Amino acid sequence: MSDLATFRAETRAWLLENCPPEMRQPVVTEDDVYWGGRNATFQSEAQRLWLERMAERGWTTPEWPSAYGGGGLSYEEAKILRQEMAALGCRPPLSSFGIWMLGPALLRYGSEEQKRTYLPPIVRGEIRWCQGYSEPNAGSDLASLQTRAEDKGDHFLVNGQKVWTSYANKADWIFCLVRTDTTVPKHEGISFVLFDMRTPGVSTRPIVLISGKSPFCETFFDNVRVPKENLVGTLNKGWEIAKHLLTHERTMIGAMGDDPAARPLGLIAADAIGRENDRLAEPVLRAEIARMEVDTIAFRLAMERAGDQVKAGQAHPATPSMLKYYGSELNKRRHELVMSAGGSDALEWEGTRSGDGARARDWLRTKANSIEGGTSEIQLNVIAKQLLGLRG
């Protein structure tokens, strides 16, 4: 324990010295989030310095092995790092599907060459990844996917379409599920491959949502050549990798229910409604915000407990579904309260005053939280069957 106390003190001192003051402010717009990639630009010198300093220590991925650029920290040390960053209001230096989803899959299933090729650039924010899973007729029933990868000797030839591919138009590479055997049941014959989005035959088309904006795209593959060495794991056994990755995706989506970098709801509401006796002037809204804050704290503790259970080898397979479901509901509730606090002003759709309708557009965007990463209905089915033992 004394070693962890020393680590905590040293970590706090390092963060105080190295996290620029601008990076200790709440995230307000999409520009405040750095996704990395070969075409990325920094919003500020502070944003660049913060990523550079954290990546140098491997703290963009604190628990990844140092051999692949990670921090090499124990679970307990990484937990302390997250706590100290939250206490100081430090923004995450890098947002990345490579960190949240692909990296854990490569650490478990990738070859040594693949780990050394892809993981260090992910740590440094040099590759931006997107996820090629859902298809027009394979959403909740993902195993029905039809994108084909034909064996052509030294490469696969990929043809098909993906949909709801987040940031496909900005990504450098894609991790993609493809069908490599059509003669076996649908959960078999699926493989997991990686390829560059600049490969000839890859094209994307943005999908506009009800918010008027969207990170989603349709992605098309027309005779795309994928080298055989870009196959992760065993041919036709990609479904196991897909399921493993989905547990990380669902936990990632659930974590939106507790965003320590977000501006506190009470301050947002006070700006719009005002204070009375140093309290939010509207008592009903004040009570709803208090309830939301209590539920958020409970969810934060549940997330920590889930991490402890993973560390102890006691995690339940339904845990990611629980976190995804409840985190999605919390995030939707948060934005409902933001809209309630703003009143009619929050409905403004365009203009400088509202940041081009940021509140309304963000509120509408949260409606997708209960669909992406597996619908809420799917998560409830998983919880009912795997946790409660119910059978339909």
PAKE-337355 format. One line per 8 residues: number of its first residue (from 1); their letters; for each residue x, y, z of C-alpha. Coordinates in Angstrom, 3 decimals, padded with zeros to 6 digits. Each point is the difference from the previous one (the first is absolute). Example, Ala and Ser with C-alpha at 12.3 -4.5 7.8 and 13.67 -1.06 7.14 Angstrom:
2
1> AS> 012.300/-004.500/007.800 ~ 001.370/003.440/-000.660
***
This chain:
392
1> MSDLATFR> 000.000/000.000/000.000 ~ 002.874/002.362/000.712 ~ 001.243/-000.557/-003.567 ~ -003.440/000.936/-001.379 ~ -000.112/003.082/002.225 ~ 003.388/001.029/-001.357 ~ -001.196/-000.640/-003.550 ~ -003.090/002.151/000.636
9> AETRAWLL> 002.069/002.905/001.318 ~ 002.475/-000.210/-002.877 ~ -002.794/-000.284/-002.560 ~ -001.839/003.041/001.353 ~ 003.235/002.018/000.005 ~ 000.748/-001.036/-003.589 ~ -003.516/000.884/-001.181 ~ 000.145/003.387/001.708
17> ENCPPEMR> 003.287/000.751/-001.732 ~ -000.760/-001.427/-003.429 ~ -003.731/000.400/-000.688 ~ -000.470/003.475/-001.545 ~ -002.676/002.127/001.710 ~ -001.997/000.066/-003.260 ~ -000.226/-003.792/000.179 ~ -001.644/000.195/003.420
25> QPVVTEDD> -003.100/001.732/-001.340 ~ -003.267/-001.862/-000.746 ~ -000.469/-001.270/-003.538 ~ -002.396/002.360/-001.773 ~ 000.164/-000.803/-003.703 ~ 001.175/-002.851/-002.239 ~ 003.179/002.006/-000.655 ~ 000.954/-000.510/003.645
33> VYWGGRNA> 000.345/-003.739/-000.676 ~ 003.117/-001.236/-001.802 ~ -000.444/-003.194/-002.034 ~ 003.436/-000.202/-001.621 ~ 000.779/-001.448/-003.412 ~ 002.123/000.981/-002.954 ~ -002.288/002.888/-000.988 ~ -000.664/001.346/003.494
41> TFQSEAQR> 000.790/003.544/001.078 ~ 000.330/001.277/003.542 ~ -002.389/002.643/001.224 ~ 002.746/001.591/002.074 ~ 003.606/-000.366/001.085 ~ -001.283/-001.102/003.412 ~ -001.907/-002.875/-001.598 ~ 003.139/-001.103/-001.845
49> LWLERMAE> 002.201/000.209/003.090 ~ -002.459/-001.925/002.143 ~ -000.165/-002.910/-002.458 ~ 003.758/000.009/-000.527 ~ 000.758/-000.094/003.714 ~ -002.562/-002.695/000.809 ~ 000.955/-002.180/-002.975 ~ 003.683/000.224/000.924
57> RGWTTPEW> -000.824/-001.659/003.316 ~ -002.399/-002.435/-001.657 ~ -002.822/001.465/002.074 ~ -002.413/000.270/-002.908 ~ -000.212/-003.797/000.555 ~ 001.309/-000.346/003.556 ~ -000.620/-003.757/000.406 ~ 001.361/-001.094/-003.366
65> PSAYGGGG> 003.437/-001.669/000.119 ~ 002.929/002.401/-000.320 ~ 001.378/-002.217/-002.797 ~ -002.801/001.347/-002.217 ~ 000.227/003.618/001.138 ~ -002.401/-000.252/002.919 ~ 000.539/001.148/003.550 ~ 000.542/-003.457/001.457
73> LSYEEAKI> -001.965/000.965/003.109 ~ -001.793/-002.431/002.254 ~ -003.779/000.165/000.228 ~ 000.266/001.775/003.361 ~ 002.459/002.573/-001.361 ~ -002.120/000.695/-003.086 ~ -003.028/000.479/002.245 ~ 001.934/002.564/002.052
81> LRQEMAAL> 001.017/001.795/-003.200 ~ -003.649/000.251/-001.087 ~ -001.025/001.235/003.427 ~ 002.674/002.691/000.108 ~ -000.810/001.166/-003.529 ~ -003.671/000.255/000.964 ~ 000.835/001.888/003.203 ~ 001.991/002.579/-001.959
89> GCRPPLSS> -002.492/000.157/-002.870 ~ 002.570/-001.235/-002.527 ~ -001.470/-000.798/-003.389 ~ 000.882/-003.340/-001.616 ~ 002.881/000.852/-002.360 ~ -001.279/-002.311/-002.728 ~ -003.304/-001.545/-001.048 ~ 000.416/-003.108/-002.107
97> FGIWMLGP> -001.871/-003.100/-001.108 ~ 003.476/-001.491/-000.195 ~ 000.384/000.457/003.753 ~ -003.533/-000.929/001.009 ~ -000.685/-002.936/-002.326 ~ 002.671/-001.194/-002.427 ~ 002.934/000.166/002.403 ~ -001.453/-002.437/002.552
105> ALLRYGSE> -000.900/-002.386/-002.846 ~ 003.529/000.123/-001.440 ~ 001.559/-000.516/003.417 ~ -001.996/-003.213/000.335 ~ -000.203/-001.340/-003.557 ~ 002.588/001.831/-002.099 ~ 003.340/-001.406/-001.113 ~ 003.158/001.438/001.474
113> EQKRTYLP> 000.693/001.777/-003.283 ~ -003.495/001.532/-000.022 ~ 000.369/001.211/003.581 ~ 003.330/001.682/-000.738 ~ -001.291/001.470/-003.257 ~ -003.306/001.472/001.161 ~ 000.026/000.532/003.760 ~ 002.782/002.626/000.381
121> PIVRGEIR> -001.562/002.312/-002.665 ~ -003.360/-000.342/001.794 ~ 001.637/001.067/003.263 ~ 001.495/003.079/-001.699 ~ -003.194/000.900/-001.864 ~ 001.535/-000.560/-003.418 ~ -002.707/-002.337/-001.365 ~ -003.719/000.700/000.157
129> WCQGYSEP> -002.142/-003.126/-000.247 ~ -003.621/-000.689/-000.883 ~ -002.092/-003.120/000.532 ~ -001.458/-002.022/-002.887 ~ -002.701/-002.048/001.710 ~ -003.647/000.909/-000.731 ~ -001.504/-000.505/-003.456 ~ -003.366/001.025/-001.511
137> NAGSDLAS> -001.440/-003.454/000.760 ~ 002.246/-000.899/002.939 ~ -000.449/002.432/002.857 ~ -001.195/-001.653/003.203 ~ 000.462/-003.340/-001.788 ~ 003.627/000.780/-000.742 ~ 000.916/-003.596/-000.831 ~ -002.142/000.244/-003.143
145> LQTRAEDK> 002.597/002.264/-001.626 ~ 000.573/-000.546/-003.722 ~ 003.171/001.967/-000.817 ~ 002.170/-002.603/-001.734 ~ 003.736/-000.555/000.065 ~ 001.126/-002.418/-002.720 ~ 003.326/-001.785/000.334 ~ 002.212/001.032/-002.906
153> GDHFLVNG> 003.228/-001.650/001.095 ~ 002.128/002.740/001.562 ~ -002.967/002.283/000.696 ~ -003.746/000.192/000.617 ~ -002.331/001.787/-002.395 ~ -002.680/001.792/002.021 ~ -003.404/001.026/-001.361 ~ -003.015/001.279/001.894
161> QKVWTSYA> -001.404/002.843/002.061 ~ 000.053/001.159/003.616 ~ -002.301/002.553/001.611 ~ 000.112/002.224/003.103 ~ 003.789/000.026/-000.302 ~ 000.933/002.752/002.460 ~ 002.486/002.513/-001.456 ~ 000.768/-002.214/-003.004
169> NKADWIFC> 000.536/003.153/-002.056 ~ 002.741/001.108/002.421 ~ 001.578/-003.345/000.877 ~ 003.367/-001.264/-001.239 ~ -000.633/-003.726/000.474 ~ -002.971/-002.297/000.649 ~ -000.385/-003.185/002.041 ~ -002.581/-001.969/-001.876
177> LVRTDTTV> -002.077/-003.178/000.210 ~ -000.230/-001.916/-003.266 ~ -001.479/-003.322/-001.059 ~ 002.667/-002.428/-001.167 ~ -002.098/-003.190/-000.080 ~ -003.635/-000.149/-001.152 ~ -000.456/-003.750/000.491 ~ -000.179/000.025/003.817
185> PKHEGISF> -002.495/001.432/002.562 ~ -000.080/003.799/000.117 ~ 002.007/000.378/003.225 ~ 002.790/-001.966/-001.651 ~ 001.833/000.920/-003.165 ~ 000.586/003.596/001.178 ~ 003.500/001.488/000.078 ~ 001.494/003.167/001.506
193> VLFDMRTP> 002.227/002.070/-002.296 ~ 001.730/003.388/-000.004 ~ 000.591/002.284/-002.979 ~ 000.866/003.546/-000.987 ~ -002.961/002.197/-000.967 ~ 002.085/001.381/-002.881 ~ 000.037/-003.441/-001.651 ~ -001.517/000.209/-003.503
201> GVSTRPIV> -003.665/-001.023/000.039 ~ -000.844/001.483/003.427 ~ -002.511/002.864/000.031 ~ -002.181/001.670/002.619 ~ -003.184/002.058/000.051 ~ -001.106/001.962/003.101 ~ -003.412/-000.698/001.575 ~ -001.817/003.047/001.368
209> LISGKSPF> -002.015/-000.585/003.181 ~ -002.942/001.935/001.458 ~ 002.533/002.227/001.755 ~ 001.073/001.324/-003.387 ~ 003.485/-001.354/000.608 ~ 001.433/-003.463/000.397 ~ 003.231/-001.952/000.428 ~ -001.553/-002.911/-001.907
217> CETFFDNV> 000.715/-001.131/-003.544 ~ -000.864/-002.645/-002.516 ~ 003.188/-001.802/-001.049 ~ 000.385/-001.871/-003.282 ~ 002.589/-002.596/-001.057 ~ 000.469/-000.692/-003.711 ~ 002.703/-002.607/-000.674 ~ 002.152/001.193/002.897
225> RVPKENLV> 003.311/-001.888/000.277 ~ 000.893/-000.894/003.606 ~ 003.370/-001.692/000.644 ~ -000.223/-003.360/001.760 ~ 002.226/001.249/002.814 ~ -002.806/002.396/000.976 ~ -002.161/-002.888/001.189 ~ -000.273/000.118/003.804
233> GTLNKGWE> -000.258/-003.344/001.753 ~ -001.118/-003.142/-001.820 ~ -001.773/-000.091/-003.350 ~ -003.775/-000.491/000.414 ~ 000.220/000.520/003.776 ~ -000.559/003.748/000.048 ~ -003.288/-000.200/001.915 ~ 001.896/-000.675/003.228
241> IAKHLLTH> 002.066/003.155/-000.569 ~ -003.144/001.932/-000.921 ~ -001.707/-000.932/003.275 ~ 003.080/000.883/002.041 ~ 000.227/003.387/-001.692 ~ -003.723/000.654/000.553 ~ 000.441/-000.315/003.766 ~ 002.504/002.860/-000.140
249> ERTMIGAM> -002.202/002.047/-002.349 ~ -003.015/-000.342/002.285 ~ 002.023/000.993/003.049 ~ 001.324/003.000/-001.972 ~ -003.513/001.130/-000.952 ~ -001.222/-000.533/003.537 ~ 002.787/002.213/001.326 ~ -001.721/002.967/-001.683
257> GDDPAARP> -002.383/-000.116/002.947 ~ 002.788/001.406/002.166 ~ 002.123/002.554/-001.811 ~ 002.330/001.680/002.511 ~ 001.072/002.511/-002.649 ~ -003.565/001.266/-000.509 ~ -001.128/003.261/001.569 ~ -002.096/-000.631/003.165
265> LGLIAADA> -003.744/000.042/-000.612 ~ -000.587/002.370/002.905 ~ 002.231/002.662/-001.536 ~ -001.629/-000.394/-003.417 ~ -003.444/000.407/001.542 ~ 001.064/002.945/002.195 ~ 001.292/001.873/-003.046 ~ -003.423/-000.317/-001.625
273> IGRENDRL> -002.329/000.340/002.998 ~ 001.994/001.863/002.617 ~ 000.525/-000.520/003.726 ~ -002.113/000.710/003.048 ~ 001.691/-000.076/003.428 ~ 003.030/-001.473/-001.750 ~ -002.082/-002.905/-001.338 ~ -001.541/-000.736/-003.367
281> AEPVLRAE> -003.142/002.115/-000.136 ~ -002.268/-002.746/-001.396 ~ -000.653/-002.579/002.781 ~ -001.434/-002.783/-002.178 ~ 002.921/000.121/-002.417 ~ 002.370/000.263/002.951 ~ -001.389/-003.253/001.405 ~ 000.250/-001.752/-003.369
289> IARMEVDT> 003.626/001.071/-000.393 ~ 000.791/-001.202/003.527 ~ -001.577/-003.364/-000.793 ~ 002.003/-000.187/-003.205 ~ 003.242/000.776/001.841 ~ -000.680/-002.706/002.585 ~ -000.739/-002.544/-002.736 ~ 003.177/001.032/-001.823
297> IAFRLAME> 002.098/-000.554/003.109 ~ -001.609/-003.419/000.475 ~ 000.746/-000.850/-003.639 ~ 003.616/001.149/000.413 ~ 000.377/-002.356/002.954 ~ -001.607/-002.802/-002.013 ~ 002.548/000.598/-002.776 ~ 002.837/-000.184/002.534
305> RAGDQVKA> -001.431/-003.176/001.523 ~ -000.246/-001.550/-003.461 ~ 003.665/000.808/-000.574 ~ 000.925/-001.571/003.334 ~ -001.969/-003.122/-000.917 ~ 001.822/-000.263/-003.340 ~ 003.310/000.289/001.838 ~ -001.055/-002.738/002.440
313> GQAHPATP> -001.290/-002.270/-002.766 ~ -003.543/000.259/001.366 ~ -001.654/002.059/-002.750 ~ -003.416/-001.145/-001.180 ~ -000.427/-000.229/-003.806 ~ -003.131/002.175/000.234 ~ 001.848/002.880/001.692 ~ 000.871/001.886/-003.233
321> SMLKYYGS> -003.668/-000.139/-001.014 ~ -001.087/001.391/003.367 ~ 002.515/002.836/-000.183 ~ -000.887/000.768/-003.608 ~ -003.728/000.083/000.697 ~ 000.104/002.114/003.150 ~ 002.747/002.318/-001.263 ~ -002.009/000.695/-003.147
329> ELNKRRHE> -003.074/000.839/002.075 ~ 002.021/002.308/002.250 ~ 001.460/001.868/-002.958 ~ -003.462/000.496/-001.501 ~ -001.303/001.239/003.363 ~ 002.862/002.451/000.306 ~ -000.774/001.607/-003.336 ~ -003.728/000.073/000.784
337> LVMSAGGS> 000.873/002.063/003.091 ~ 002.290/002.263/-002.018 ~ -002.919/000.682/-002.330 ~ -002.385/000.573/002.920 ~ 002.382/002.487/001.577 ~ 000.392/001.942/-003.244 ~ -003.718/000.350/-000.646 ~ -000.936/001.381/-003.401
345> DALEWEGT> 003.534/001.325/-000.521 ~ 001.271/-003.585/-000.059 ~ -002.132/-000.648/-003.091 ~ 001.992/002.489/-002.085 ~ 001.280/-001.892/-003.042 ~ 002.484/002.419/-001.541 ~ 001.986/003.063/000.940 ~ 003.085/001.041/001.937
353> RSGDGARA> -001.790/000.417/003.330 ~ -000.914/-003.688/000.180 ~ 003.162/-001.349/-001.604 ~ -001.992/-000.952/-003.097 ~ -002.694/-001.645/002.110 ~ 002.432/-002.155/001.978 ~ -002.412/-000.868/002.830 ~ -002.844/-001.073/-002.241
361> RDWLRTKA> 002.249/-001.927/-002.377 ~ 001.805/-001.775/002.857 ~ -003.345/-000.900/001.588 ~ -001.247/-001.525/-003.250 ~ 003.302/-001.842/-000.461 ~ -000.446/-001.807/003.335 ~ -003.032/-001.813/-001.401 ~ 002.455/-002.212/-001.879
369> NSIEGGTS> 001.682/-001.079/003.270 ~ -002.679/-002.621/000.556 ~ 000.542/-001.393/-003.524 ~ 003.762/000.087/-000.668 ~ 002.143/-002.799/001.378 ~ -003.054/-002.247/000.235 ~ -003.504/001.303/000.678 ~ -001.358/000.365/003.517
377> EIQLNVIA> -002.397/-002.860/-000.764 ~ 002.942/-002.249/-000.859 ~ 001.810/000.989/003.207 ~ -003.098/-000.709/002.095 ~ -000.311/-003.409/-001.657 ~ 003.633/-000.760/000.861 ~ -000.552/001.073/003.620 ~ -003.222/-002.017/000.248
385> KQLLGLRG> 001.566/-003.183/-001.357 ~ 003.559/000.122/001.371 ~ -000.596/001.673/003.356 ~ -003.596/-000.749/000.970 ~ -000.177/-003.398/-001.686 ~ -003.231/000.818/-001.813 ~ -000.972/-001.862/-003.154 ~ -002.520/001.223/-002.563
***
